[in-house]
Amino acid sequence: MSVLVRAGVWPLRAARAVIPCFWRGKYFSSGKEPAENNLVTPMLRHLIYKIKSTGPITVAEYMKEVLTNPAKGYYVHRDMLGEEGDFITSPEISQIFGELLGIWFISEWIATGKTAAFQLVELGPGRGTLSGDILRVFSQLGSVLKNCDISVHLVEVSQKLSEIQALTLTEEKVPLERDAGAPVYMKGVTKSGIPISWYRDLQDIPKGFSFYLAHEFFDVLPVHKFQKTPHGWREVLIDIDPHVSDKLRFVLAPCATPAEAFIQCDETRDHVEVCPDAGVIIQELSERIAVTGGAALIADYGHDGTKTDTFRGFCGHKLHDVLIAPGTADLTADVDFSYLRRMAQGKVASLGPVKQQTFLKNMGIDVRLKVLLDKSDEPSLRQQLLQGYDMLMNPKEMGERFNFFALLPHQRLHGRNHQINALQSEPSPSPVAGFSELVWR
Ligand SMILES: C[S@@+](CC[C@H](N)C(=O)[O-])C[C@H]1O[C@@H](n2cnc3c(N)ncnc32)[C@H](O)[C@@H]1O
């Protein structure tokens, strides 16, 4: 167990969201819940126009338009996180979450030989809270990381959230450089003096030894949905309801569609969701990690190729019919970790998924909680720490529904030389923290 986690060398932060709030892994839905508002949104008008022009659209196209359309997308112009928003995430609940992830990256940096430089890359950073907590740990452990050249790279499509991230993470006195049309659309310096850049696409991030982080990112990527029928797989599409004007409905494609190629030949479920965008991102991460080193840590709610219909919507901390008032609610589907593993195509090794409860316990959450409780005299803060711990760890809350999954270079798990290792003449690599108990060598 880490001496540093035990010693509590970094402080208790200000209060986070009042708990309980609604987190997104909670229920399943496919647009069958009663909707509270039946608004004809600009996005609905746009979709109806699109369907009238070109015919029914796939669920993936619907999700992509609704969430990230540059003009009207749900993620593009609002802050949907926290009490005032639509849902809450682990880093917004407790500072301990990000701190332990910060320790994970340092532990991997040490285990892989303390490279002279690394990039911390976060995909879909929300309000920047998670990166902020990680960077605070990096600062507090400055003596460990001294001489390491760190830079931060954020992949974010939301203009609104990127502004909030800049407020959370950057030094006000150093003006941000902006160029809306460039692949690096914003640049600055973090509060601890580290260069930070914003991108819309992972591909634009410089190649080099990097630690990649994706928390509740893969679940917002567009999924195709398929139903098994007596005639074979048929894709679920979205069409205009012929009986009710300004209303959408699900229909089945009359014949096979190209995305069917993503379904496994030996698939036994009768309904599946596939996410080609996730596959492309995993392939890019795997290629980068195999060639230039580092690791990817992916945390999300999901399953290992077992679940069926998980597409659902959230608005104002409530489940929301996915087809009603599009653009006003978040849309999400559980991540299929078996698909992510397949998409790594053996270029890198994968670990997990392990349950959040197991991962955080292995990272020393109990010790860290005790340190913070011992340091806090204020009853409301103590209560908040305990409630936050319960939300993150309780199997009925986020403890079992959320999972951690990692991509690592093969040599990180098996050593540089497999055979020499077997003969014990080269020390075997240290276990990967979180997936087993954290130890510092
Ligand atoms: C559910 S939020 C999670 C936020 C944060 N990781 C957290 O846990 O608090 C999803 C994040 O991914 C971003 N996002 C959604 N689709 C994206 C895409 N295609 N490319 C990059 N970022 C995206 C959103 O703007 C948001 O920052």
The ligand as an SDF file (V2000), in Angstrom:
LIG
                    3D

 27 29  0  0  0  0  0  0  0  0999 V2000
  -20.8280   11.7140  -20.0310 C   0  0  0  0  0  0  0  0  0  0  0  0
  -19.7090   13.0090  -20.2390 S   0  0  0  0  0  0  0  0  0  0  0  0
  -18.3800   12.4360  -19.1770 C   0  0  0  0  0  0  0  0  0  0  0  0
  -17.5700   13.5610  -18.6410 C   0  0  0  0  0  0  0  0  0  0  0  0
  -16.3900   13.1950  -17.7390 C   0  0  0  0  0  0  0  0  0  0  0  0
  -15.5010   12.2180  -18.3340 N   0  0  0  0  0  0  0  0  0  0  0  0
  -16.8710   12.7330  -16.3890 C   0  0  0  0  0  0  0  0  0  0  0  0
  -16.7820   11.5410  -16.1190 O   0  0  0  0  0  0  0  0  0  0  0  0
  -17.3330   13.5680  -15.6040 O   0  0  0  0  0  0  0  0  0  0  0  0
  -19.1070   12.7270  -21.8870 C   0  0  0  0  0  0  0  0  0  0  0  0
  -17.9940   13.6660  -22.3350 C   0  0  0  0  0  0  0  0  0  0  0  0
  -17.5630   13.2780  -23.6500 O   0  0  0  0  0  0  0  0  0  0  0  0
  -17.6460   14.4130  -24.5430 C   0  0  0  0  0  0  0  0  0  0  0  0
  -17.9390   13.8610  -25.8640 N   0  0  0  0  0  0  0  0  0  0  0  0
  -19.0770   13.3080  -26.3010 C   0  0  0  0  0  0  0  0  0  0  0  0
  -18.9340   12.8150  -27.5570 N   0  0  0  0  0  0  0  0  0  0  0  0
  -17.6570   13.0720  -27.9140 C   0  0  0  0  0  0  0  0  0  0  0  0
  -16.8850   12.8130  -29.0830 C   0  0  0  0  0  0  0  0  0  0  0  0
  -17.4190   12.2000  -30.1400 N   0  0  0  0  0  0  0  0  0  0  0  0
  -15.5940   13.2090  -29.1030 N   0  0  0  0  0  0  0  0  0  0  0  0
  -15.0340   13.8380  -28.0330 C   0  0  0  0  0  0  0  0  0  0  0  0
  -15.7300   14.1110  -26.8760 N   0  0  0  0  0  0  0  0  0  0  0  0
  -17.0160   13.7410  -26.8250 C   0  0  0  0  0  0  0  0  0  0  0  0
  -18.7360   15.2580  -23.9390 C   0  0  0  0  0  0  0  0  0  0  0  0
  -18.7380   16.5750  -24.3980 O   0  0  0  0  0  0  0  0  0  0  0  0
  -18.3690   15.1080  -22.4430 C   0  0  0  0  0  0  0  0  0  0  0  0
  -17.2640   15.8980  -22.1180 O   0  0  0  0  0  0  0  0  0  0  0  0
  1  2  1  0
  2  3  1  0
  2 10  1  0
  3  4  1  0
  4  5  1  0
  5  6  1  0
  5  7  1  0
  7  8  2  0
  7  9  1  0
 10 11  1  0
 11 12  1  0
 11 26  1  0
 12 13  1  0
 13 14  1  0
 13 24  1  0
 14 15  1  0
 14 23  1  0
 15 16  2  0
 16 17  1  0
 17 18  1  0
 17 23  2  0
 18 19  1  0
 18 20  2  0
 20 21  1  0
 21 22  2  0
 22 23  1  0
 24 25  1  0
 24 26  1  0
 26 27  1  0
M  CHG  2   2   1   9  -1
M  END
$$$$
